[in-house]
Amino acid sequence: MTATQAPDAAPPTAMTNRQILQAMSGLMAGMFVAILAGTVVANALPTIIADLGASQSSYTWVVTAELLAMTATVPLWGKLSDLFDKKLLLQLSLGMFVVGSLLAGFSHGVELLIFSRVVQGIGAGGLTALAQVVMAAIIPPRRLGKYAGIFGAVFAIGTVAGPLVGGVLVDTSWLGWRWCFFIGVPFALLAIALLQRTLRLPAVGRREVKIDFLGAFLIVAGVCALLIWVTLAGNEFDWASWQTAALTGAGVLLLVAAVFVEARTAEPVIPLNIFRNRTVTLTTVASLLVGVAMFGGTVFLSQYFQVSLGKSPTVAGLMSLPMILGLLVSSTVAGQVISKTGVWKRYLVAGAVIMTVGLGLLSTIDADTSFTLLSVYMAVLGIGVGMLMQNLVLAAQNDVPASELGAATSVLSFFRSMGGTIGTSVLGAILANRVASEMTKGLDAAGIPSGGDGGGESSVPDMSTLPEPVRQIVEHAYGVATADLFLIATPCALLALLTVVFIKEKPLKTTSGMERLAEEAGAATETDRTVVGS
């Protein structure tokens, strides 16, 4: 398919701080919507599944569908942002999110709910990729750091508020679980209106655009096959099974075919030549490892708070505040300092070191660890992640041509999400096996017959129904198992540290993406004139 774009507009001028903040208002509302979609249903899902009369496997798919769709479509949105109007794409992704949210809220069957989550995920994938691409387009790398803290605040609020809001909505009789989906709609509509009013991006584009539909299909299909495998293996089927062989074989074959197609098409979804750039390759590897270490480990903290420490869902949500605050403060301070000095690599290295230390400290927790000590450990981890995660994107965006900003940014987001999905699935299987092993050992030592406690591999026990001796055994088992997860995640953080050490520091550019794109277009035109003239 071929599309024609408008001729190049007049060279853009640098935006003032006020104009940037106005433009970011719509981006922040959009990002809040994307984060809220993934977190608000956390405490509501048991009620939703029971109300719809669905099965445990449906419970898994309601969670997985949104994550799969978001992760798989991030590279596509990123590539489209290099070819088409970024503002229009942002509004389209928000529109898809609104449609998905309304479908989910009005669902009367789990099949429609799962489909609506896919639509939501596609919209959230666009918001995840495009928000950072647009930031790079309107803000020079040298000034970008200080704005990252604002997005850190939105991330923190959405992450903490989501489960709390979801719990309140479910517990409020005149609202109910359907409002977990409806609540994001006003924010999405507000974001669309704000973007229309405040975001001004010049139409600097190519005259001819070819959309690589085959490559897009192969990438999405291959990634989905592998994500379905790591999500369901160990729960729905064994790791060593024919389902594993079928899904991994299909995924690998599809991705090999995608590489073959991407290497030969004029407009690849993921330009393979960007991996010739050392900075992009290293930041991509580091993002994957950060995803495994960060998301794979911390996603089970809420379960640890509730099962091992005996806290309520609301209290468990509040207990994660030290980590979120650490992330917010470190990303804000590091961003301000980077914008002021132009020096950034030391913060990548320091962030990786601190993240590794934080994971190592969390590997020492158990059912008796005090909240004060836990708070310190989580704050250390949050500080490390805050210094590292956003600045990996900054390093990559600073070192690619403006015409590849979307592809490079989305590749990093994609691999970070992939790492988080892989880490969550693999570590979840390890957690289940470790819990089962510790509980069997504890029950045998106490002379209690094992098997009837409800704490096996497939379910989380209802702590309020357990007798005191069994409850203590379960608390101990989850404490030990959760600590093991952080111990396993620590080497991934160490590998991320080794990766960022080899990233070469380059001066931060002082022109925005749209200014650089205009310069590149002007240079290409001048070259064409020279060739014609000769």
For each residue, the residues with C-beta under 8 A, 3 or more apart:
1: 210 211 213
2: 208 209 210
3: 84 208 209 211
4: 207 208 209
5: 83 84 203 205 206 207 208 209
6: 9 203 205
7: 207
8: 203 204 205 518 521
9: 6 12 202 203 204
10: 202
11: 515 518 519 522
12: 9 202 204 512 514 515 518
13: 515
14: 140 511 512 515
15: 19 20 23 138 139 512
16: 19 20
17: 20 21
18: 21 22
19: 15 16 22 23 198 200
20: 15 16 17 23 24 138 139 147
21: 17 18 24 25
22: 18 19 25 198
23: 15 19 20 26 27 134 138 198 199 200
24: 20 21 27 28 135 147 150
25: 21 22 28 29 194 198
26: 23 29 30 90 191 192 193 194 195 196 197 198 199
27: 23 24 30 31 90 131 134 135 151 191 195 199
28: 24 25 31 32 150 151 154
29: 25 26 32 33 187 188 190 191 194
30: 26 27 33 34 90 93 94 127 131 188 191 195
31: 27 28 34 35 127 128 131 151 154 155 158
32: 28 29 35 36 154 157 158 187
33: 29 30 36 37 94 97 124 127 184 187 188 191
34: 30 31 37 38 97 123 124 127 128 131 158
35: 31 32 38 39 154 155 158 159 162
36: 32 33 39 40 158 161 162 165 183 184 187
37: 33 34 40 66 97 101 120 124 184
38: 34 35 41 66 67 70 124 162
39: 35 36 42 158 159 161 162 163 166
40: 36 37 44 162 163 165 166 169 180 183 184
41: 38 44 45 48 62 63 166 180 181
42: 39 45 162 163 166 302
43: 163 166 167 170 313 317
44: 40 41 47 48 166 167 169 170 177 180
45: 41 42 48 49 59 62 63
46: 49 50 59
47: 44 50 51 170 177
48: 41 44 45 51 52 62 113 177 180
49: 45 46 52 54 55 56 58 59 62 110
50: 46 47 53
51: 47 48 177
52: 48 49 58 107 108 109 110 113
53: 50
54: 49 58 59 62 110
55: 49 58 59
56: 49 59 60 458
57: 60 61 236
58: 49 52 54 55 61 62 110 114
59: 45 46 49 54 55 56 62 63
60: 56 57 63 64 231 232 235 236
61: 57 58 64 65 114
62: 41 45 48 49 54 58 59 65 66 110 113 114 117
63: 41 45 59 60 66 67
64: 60 61 67 68 227 228 231 232
65: 61 62 68 69 114 115 117 118 121
66: 37 38 62 63 69 70 117 118 120 121 124
67: 38 63 64 70 71 121 227 231 417 421
68: 64 65 71 72 118 121 224 227 228 231
69: 65 66 72 73 117 118 119 120 121 122 124 125
70: 38 66 67 73 74 121 122 124 125 128 417
71: 67 68 74 125 223 227 414 417 418 421
72: 68 69 125 219 220 223 224 227
73: 69 70 76 77 121 122 125 126 220
74: 70 71 77 78 125 128 129 410 413 414 417
75: 78 79 129 219 269 270 407 410 411 414
76: 73 79 80 125 216 219 220 269 410
77: 73 74 80 81 89 93 125 126 128 129 130 406 410
78: 74 75 81 82 129 130 133 406 407 408 409 410 411 413 414
79: 75 76 82 83 212 267 268 269 270 406 407 410
80: 76 77 83 84 89 406
81: 77 78 84 86 89 129 130 133 134 405 406 410
82: 78 79 403 404 405 406 407
83: 5 79 80 205 206 209 211 267
84: 3 5 80 81 88 89 205 209
85: 88 89 201 203
86: 81 89 90 130 133 134 137 201 406
87: 90 91 134 195 196 199 201
88: 84 85 91 92
89: 77 80 81 84 85 86 92 93 126 130
90: 26 27 30 86 87 93 94 126 127 130 131 134 195 199
91: 87 88 94 95 192 195 196
92: 88 89 95 96 126
93: 30 77 89 90 96 97 122 123 124 125 126 127 130
94: 30 33 90 91 97 98 123 126 127 188 191 192 195
95: 91 92 98 99 123 188 192
96: 92 93 99 100 119 120 122 123 126
97: 33 34 37 93 94 100 101 119 120 123 124 127 184 188
98: 94 95 101 102 123 185 188 189
99: 95 96 102 103 119 123
100: 96 97 103 104 116 117 118 119 120 121 122 123
101: 37 97 98 104 105 116 120 181 182 184 185 188
102: 98 99 105 106 181 182 185
103: 99 100 106 107 112 115 116 119
104: 100 101 107 113 116 117 120 181
105: 101 102 178 179 180 181 182
106: 102 103 178
107: 52 103 104 110 112 113 116
108: 52 112
109: 52 112 113
110: 49 52 54 58 62 107 113 114
111: 114 115
112: 103 107 108 109 115 116
113: 48 52 62 104 107 109 110 116 117
114: 58 61 62 65 110 111 117 118
115: 65 103 111 112 118 119
116: 100 101 103 104 107 112 113 119 120 181
117: 62 65 66 69 100 104 113 114 120 121
118: 65 66 68 69 100 114 115 121 122
119: 69 96 97 99 100 103 115 116 122 123
120: 37 66 69 96 97 100 101 104 116 117 123 124
121: 65 66 67 68 69 70 73 100 117 118 124 125
122: 69 70 73 93 96 100 118 119 125 126
123: 34 93 94 95 96 97 98 99 100 119 120 126 127
124: 33 34 37 38 66 69 70 93 97 120 121 127 128
125: 69 70 71 72 73 74 76 77 93 121 122 128 129
126: 73 77 89 90 92 93 94 96 122 123 129 130
127: 30 31 33 34 90 93 94 97 123 124 130 131
128: 31 34 70 74 77 124 125 131 132 413 417
129: 74 75 77 78 81 125 126 132 133 406 409 410 413
130: 77 78 81 86 89 90 93 126 127 133 134 406
131: 27 30 31 34 90 127 128 134 135 151
132: 128 129 135 136 393 397 409 413
133: 78 81 86 129 130 136 137 405 406 409 410 513
134: 23 27 81 86 87 90 130 131 137 138 199 201
135: 24 27 131 132 138 139 144 147 151
136: 132 133 139 141 144 397 405 409 512 513
137: 86 133 134 201 402 405 512 513 514 517
138: 15 20 23 134 135 199 201 512 513 514
139: 15 20 135 136 143 144 147 512
140: 14 143 144 508 509 510 511 512 515
141: 136 144 394 397 398 508 509 510
142: 339 342 508 509 510
143: 139 140 146 147 339
144: 135 136 139 140 141 147 148 335 339 394 397 508
145: 148 334 335 336 337 338 339 344 391 394
146: 143 149 332 335 336 338 339
147: 20 24 135 139 143 144 150 151 335
148: 144 145 151 152 331 332 335 390 391 394
149: 146 152 153 328 331 332 333 335 336
150: 24 28 147 153 154
151: 27 28 31 131 135 147 148 154 155 390
152: 148 149 155 156 327 328 331 332 386 390
153: 149 150 156 157 328 332
154: 28 31 32 35 150 151 157 158
155: 31 35 151 152 158 159 327 328
156: 152 153 159 160 324 325 327 328
157: 32 153 154 160 161
158: 31 32 34 35 36 39 154 155 161 162
159: 35 39 155 156 162 320 324
160: 156 157 163 164 317 318 320 321 324
161: 36 39 157 158 164 165
162: 35 36 38 39 40 42 158 159 165 166
163: 39 40 42 43 160 166 167 302 313 317
164: 160 161 167 168 314 317 318
165: 36 40 161 162 168 169 180 183
166: 39 40 41 42 43 44 162 163 169 170 180
167: 43 44 163 164 170 171 313 314 317
168: 164 165 171 172
169: 40 44 165 166 172 175 176 177 179 180 183
170: 43 44 47 166 167 176 177 180
171: 167 168
172: 168 169 175 176
173: 176
174:
175: 169 172 178 179
176: 169 170 172 173 179
177: 44 47 48 51 169 170 180
178: 105 106 175 181 182
179: 105 169 175 176 182 183
180: 40 41 44 48 105 165 166 169 170 177 183
181: 41 101 102 104 105 116 178 184 185
182: 101 102 105 178 179 185
183: 36 40 165 169 179 180 186 187
184: 33 36 37 40 97 101 181 187 188
185: 98 101 102 181 182 188 189
186: 183 189 190
187: 29 32 33 36 183 184 190 191
188: 29 30 33 94 95 97 98 101 184 185 191 192
189: 98 185 186 192 193
190: 29 186 187 193 194
191: 26 27 29 30 33 94 187 188 194 195
192: 26 91 94 95 188 189 195 196
193: 26 189 190 196 197
194: 25 26 29 190 191 197 198 199
195: 26 27 30 87 90 91 94 191 192 198 199
196: 26 87 91 192 193 199
197: 26 193 194
198: 19 22 23 25 26 194 195
199: 23 26 27 87 90 134 138 194 195 196
200: 19 23
201: 85 86 87 134 137 138 514
202: 9 10 12 514 518
203: 5 6 8 9 85
204: 8 9 12 514 517 518 521
205: 5 6 8 83 84 209
206: 5 83 209
207: 4 5 7
208: 2 3 4 5
209: 2 3 4 5 83 84 205 206 267
210: 1 2 265 266 267
211: 1 3 83 216 267
212: 79 215 216 261 262 265 266 267 268 269
213: 1 216 217
214: 217 218 261 265
215: 212 218 219 258 261 262 265 268 269 270
216: 76 211 212 213 219 220 269
217: 213 214 220 221
218: 214 215 221 222 254 255 257 258 261
219: 72 75 76 215 216 222 223 255 258 262 269 270
220: 72 73 76 216 217 223 224
221: 217 218 224 225 254
222: 218 219 225 226 250 251 252 253 254 255 257 258
223: 71 72 219 220 226 227 251 255 418
224: 68 72 220 221 227 228
225: 221 222 228 229 247 248 250 251 254
226: 222 223 229 230 247 248 251 252 255
227: 64 67 68 71 72 223 224 230 231 418 421
228: 64 68 224 225 231 232 247
229: 225 226 232 233 243 244 247 248 251
230: 226 227 233 421 422 425 426
231: 60 64 67 68 227 228 421 425
232: 60 64 228 229 235 236 237 243
233: 229 230 236 237 238 239 241 243 244 425 429
234: 238 239 425 426 428 429 432
235: 60 232 428 429 432 458
236: 57 60 232 233 243
237: 232 233 241 243 244
238: 233 234 241 244
239: 233 234 244 429
240: 244
241: 233 237 238 244 245
242: 245 246
243: 229 232 233 236 237 246 247
244: 229 233 237 238 239 240 241 247 248
245: 241 242 248 249
246: 242 243 249 250
247: 225 226 228 229 243 244 250 251
248: 225 226 229 244 245 251 252
249: 245 246 252 253
250: 222 225 246 247 253 254
251: 222 223 225 226 229 247 248 254 255
252: 222 226 248 249 255 256
253: 222 249 250 256 257
254: 218 221 222 225 250 251 257 258
255: 218 219 222 223 226 251 252 258 259
256: 252 253 259 260
257: 218 222 253 254 260 261
258: 215 218 219 222 254 255 261 262
259: 255 256 262 263 272
260: 256 257 263 264
261: 212 214 215 218 257 258 264 265 268
262: 212 215 219 258 259 265 268 269 270 271 272
263: 259 260 268 272
264: 260 261
265: 210 212 214 215 261 262 268
266: 210 212
267: 79 83 209 210 211 212
268: 79 212 215 261 262 263 265 271 272
269: 75 76 79 212 215 216 219 262 407
270: 75 79 215 219 262 274 407 411
271: 262 268 274 404 407
272: 259 262 263 268 275
273: 276
274: 270 271 277 280 400 404 407 408 411
275: 272 280 281 284
276: 273 281
277: 274 280 281 399 400
278: 281 282 502 503 504
279: 282 283 395 396 398 399 400 503 504 506
280: 274 275 277 283 284 396 399 400 408 411
281: 275 276 277 278 284 285
282: 278 279 285 286 499 500 502 503
283: 279 280 286 287 392 393 395 396 412 500 503
284: 275 280 281 287 288 396 411 412 415
285: 281 282 288 289 415 499
286: 282 283 289 290 352 388 392 496 499 500 503
287: 283 284 290 291 389 392 412 413 415 416 419
288: 284 285 291 292 415 416 418 419
289: 285 286 292 293 419 492 493 495 496 499
290: 286 287 293 294 355 385 388 389 392 416 419 493 496
291: 287 288 294 295 296 415 416 417 418 419 420 421 422 423
292: 288 289 295 296 419 420 422 423 489 492
293: 289 290 296 297 355 359 419 423 489 490 492 493 496
294: 290 291 297 298 355 381 385 389 420 489
295: 291 292 298 299 419 420 423 424
296: 291 292 293 299 419 420 422 423 424 426 427 485 489 492
297: 293 294 300 301 359 362 423 427 485 486 489
298: 294 295 301 320 323 381
299: 295 296 302 420 424
300: 297 303 304 427 428 431 482 485
301: 297 298 304 305 319 320 323 378 482
302: 42 163 299 305 306 313 316 317 320
303: 300 306 307 460 478 482
304: 300 301 307 308 309 365 478 479 482
305: 301 302 308 309 311 315 316 319 320
306: 302 303 309 310 311 312 313 316 463
307: 303 304 310 460 461 463 474 475 478
308: 304 305 366 367 475 476 478 479 482
309: 304 305 306 367 371 475
310: 306 307 463 475
311: 305 306 315 316 319
312: 306 315 316
313: 43 163 167 302 306 316 317
314: 164 167 317 318
315: 305 311 312 318 319
316: 302 305 306 311 312 313 319 320
317: 43 160 163 164 167 302 313 314 320
318: 160 164 314 315 321
319: 301 305 311 315 316 322 371 374
320: 159 160 298 301 302 305 316 317 323 324 378
321: 160 318 324 325
322: 319 325 326 374 375 376 378 379 382
323: 298 301 320 326 327 378 379 381 382
324: 156 159 160 320 321 327 328 382
325: 156 321 322 328 329 379 382
326: 322 323 329 330 378 379 380 381 382 383 386
327: 152 155 156 323 324 330 331 382 383 385 386
328: 149 152 153 155 156 324 325 331 332 382 386
329: 325 326 332 333 383 386
330: 326 327 333 334 351 382 383 384 385 386 387
331: 148 149 152 327 328 334 335 386 387 389 390
332: 146 148 149 152 153 328 329 335 336 386
333: 149 329 330 336 337
334: 145 330 331 337 338 347 351 386 387 391
335: 144 145 146 147 148 149 331 332 338 339 390 391
336: 145 146 149 332 333 339 340
337: 145 333 334 340 341 347
338: 145 146 334 335 341 342 343 344 347 391 394 508
339: 142 143 144 145 146 335 336 342
340: 336 337
341: 337 338
342: 142 338 339 507 508
343: 338 346 505
344: 145 338 347 348 391 394 395 505 508
345: 348 349 395 500 503 505
346: 343 349 350
347: 334 337 338 344 350 351 387 388 391
348: 344 345 351 352 387 388 391 392 395 500 503
349: 345 346 352 353 497 500 501
350: 346 347 353 354 384 387
351: 330 334 347 348 354 355 383 384 385 386 387 388 389 391
352: 286 348 349 355 356 384 388 493 496 497 500
353: 349 350 356 357 384 497
354: 350 351 357 358 380 381 383 384 387
355: 290 293 294 351 352 358 359 381 384 385 388 493 496 497
356: 352 353 359 360 384 490 493 494 496 497
357: 353 354 360 361 380 384
358: 354 355 361 362 377 378 380 381 382 383 384
359: 293 297 355 356 362 363 381 486 489 490 493
360: 356 357 363 364 486 487 490
361: 357 358 364 376 377 380 381
362: 297 358 359 365 377 378 381 483 486
363: 359 360 483 484 486 487 490
364: 360 361 369 483
365: 304 362 369 373 374 377 479 482 483 486
366: 308 369 476 479 480 483
367: 308 309 475 476 478 479
368: 479
369: 364 365 366 373 374 479
370: 373 374
371: 309 319 374 375
372: 375 376
373: 365 369 370 376 377
374: 319 322 365 369 370 371 377 378
375: 322 371 372 378 379
376: 322 361 372 373 379 380
377: 358 361 362 365 373 374 380 381
378: 301 320 322 323 326 358 362 374 375 381 382
379: 322 323 325 326 375 376 382 383
380: 326 354 357 358 361 376 377 383 384
381: 294 298 323 326 354 355 358 359 361 362 377 378 384 385
382: 322 323 324 325 326 327 328 330 358 378 379 385 386
383: 326 327 329 330 351 354 358 379 380 386 387
384: 330 350 351 352 353 354 355 356 357 358 380 381 387 388 493
385: 290 294 327 330 351 355 381 382 388 389
386: 152 326 327 328 329 330 331 332 334 351 382 383 389 390
387: 330 331 334 347 348 350 351 354 383 384 391
388: 286 290 347 348 351 352 355 384 385 391 392 496 500
389: 287 290 294 331 351 385 386 392 393 416
390: 148 151 152 331 335 386 393 394
391: 145 148 334 335 338 344 347 348 351 387 388 394 395
392: 283 286 287 290 348 388 389 395 396 412 500
393: 132 283 389 390 396 397 409 412 413
394: 141 144 145 148 338 344 390 391 397 398 508
395: 279 283 344 345 348 391 392 398 399 503
396: 279 280 283 284 392 393 399 400 408 409 412
397: 132 136 141 144 393 394 400 405 408 409 513
398: 141 279 394 395 506 508 509
399: 277 279 280 395 396 506
400: 274 277 279 280 396 397 404 405 408
401: 404 405 516 520
402: 137 405 513 514 516 517 519 520
403: 82 517 520
404: 82 271 274 400 401 407 408
405: 81 82 133 136 137 397 400 401 402 408 409 513
406: 77 78 79 80 81 82 86 129 130 133 409 410
407: 75 78 79 82 269 270 271 274 404 410 411
408: 78 274 280 396 397 400 404 405 411 412
409: 78 129 132 133 136 393 396 397 405 406 412 413
410: 74 75 76 77 78 79 81 129 133 406 407 413 414
411: 75 78 270 274 280 284 407 408 414 415
412: 283 284 287 392 393 396 408 409 415 416
413: 74 78 128 129 132 287 393 409 410 416 417
414: 71 74 75 78 410 411 417 418
415: 284 285 287 288 291 411 412 418 419
416: 287 288 290 291 389 412 413 419 420
417: 67 70 71 74 128 291 413 414 420 421
418: 71 223 227 288 291 414 415 421 422
419: 287 288 289 290 291 292 293 295 296 415 416 422 423
420: 291 292 294 295 296 299 416 417 423 424
421: 67 71 227 230 231 291 417 418 424 425
422: 230 291 292 296 418 419 425 426
423: 291 292 293 295 296 297 419 420 426 427 489 492
424: 295 296 299 420 421 427 428
425: 230 231 233 234 421 422 428 429
426: 230 234 296 422 423 429 430
427: 296 297 300 423 424 430 431 485 488 489
428: 234 235 300 424 425 431 432
429: 233 234 235 239 425 426 432 433
430: 426 427 433 434 481 484 485 488
431: 300 427 428 434 435 481 482 484 485
432: 234 235 428 429 435 436 457 458
433: 429 430 436 437 457
434: 430 431 437 438 477 480 481 484
435: 431 432 438 439 455 457 477 478 481
436: 432 433 439 440 455 456 457
437: 433 434 440 441
438: 434 435 441 442 473 476 477 480 481
439: 435 436 442 443 450 453 455 456 473 474 477
440: 436 437 443 444 450
441: 437 438 444 445
442: 438 439 445 446 473 476 477
443: 439 440 446 448 449 450 453 470 473
444: 440 441 447 448 450
445: 441 442
446: 442 443 469 473
447: 444
448: 443 444 453 469 470 473
449: 443 452
450: 439 440 443 444 453
451: 456
452: 449
453: 439 443 448 450 456 461 466 470 474
454: 459 461 462 466
455: 435 436 439 459 460 461 474 477
456: 436 439 451 453 459
457: 432 433 435 436
458: 56 235 432
459: 454 455 456
460: 303 307 455
461: 307 453 454 455 465 466 474
462: 454 465 466
463: 306 307 310 466 471 474 475
464:
465: 461 462
466: 453 454 461 462 463 470 471 474
467: 470 471
468: 471 472
469: 446 448 472 473
470: 443 448 453 466 467 473 474
471: 463 466 467 468 474 475
472: 468 469 475 476
473: 438 439 442 443 446 448 469 470 476 477
474: 307 439 453 455 461 463 466 470 471 477 478
475: 307 308 309 310 367 463 471 472 478 479
476: 308 366 367 438 442 472 473 479 480
477: 434 435 438 439 442 455 473 474 480 481
478: 303 304 307 308 367 435 474 475 481 482
479: 304 308 365 366 367 368 369 475 476 482 483
480: 366 434 438 476 477 483 484
481: 430 431 434 435 438 477 478 484 485
482: 300 301 303 304 308 365 431 478 479 485 486
483: 362 363 364 365 366 479 480 486 487
484: 363 430 431 434 480 481 487 488
485: 296 297 300 427 430 431 481 482 488 489
486: 297 359 360 362 363 365 482 483 489 490
487: 360 363 483 484 490
488: 427 430 484 485 491 492
489: 292 293 294 296 297 359 423 427 485 486 492 493
490: 293 356 359 360 363 486 487 493 494
491: 488 494 495
492: 289 292 293 296 423 488 489 495 496
493: 289 290 293 352 355 356 359 384 489 490 496 497
494: 356 490 491 497 498
495: 289 491 492 498 499
496: 286 289 290 293 352 355 356 388 492 493 499 500
497: 349 352 353 355 356 493 494 500 501
498: 494 495 501 502
499: 282 285 286 289 495 496 502 503
500: 282 283 286 345 348 349 352 388 392 496 497 503
501: 349 497 498
502: 278 282 498 499
503: 278 279 282 283 286 345 348 395 499 500
504: 278 279
505: 343 344 345
506: 279 398 399
507: 342
508: 140 141 142 144 338 342 344 394 398
509: 140 141 142 398 516
510: 140 141 142
511: 14 140 515 516 519
512: 12 14 15 136 137 138 139 140 515 516
513: 133 136 137 138 397 402 405 516 517
514: 12 137 138 201 202 204 402 517 518
515: 11 12 13 14 140 511 512 518 519
516: 401 402 509 511 512 513 519 520
517: 137 204 402 403 513 514 520 521
518: 8 11 12 202 204 514 515 521 522
519: 11 402 511 515 516 522 523
520: 401 402 403 516 517 523 524
521: 8 204 517 518 524 525
522: 11 518 519 525 526
523: 519 520 526 527
524: 520 521 527 528
525: 521 522 528 529
526: 522 523 529 530
527: 523 524 530 531
528: 524 525 531 532
529: 525 526 532 533
530: 526 527 533 534
531: 527 528 534
532: 528 529
533: 529 530
534: 530 531
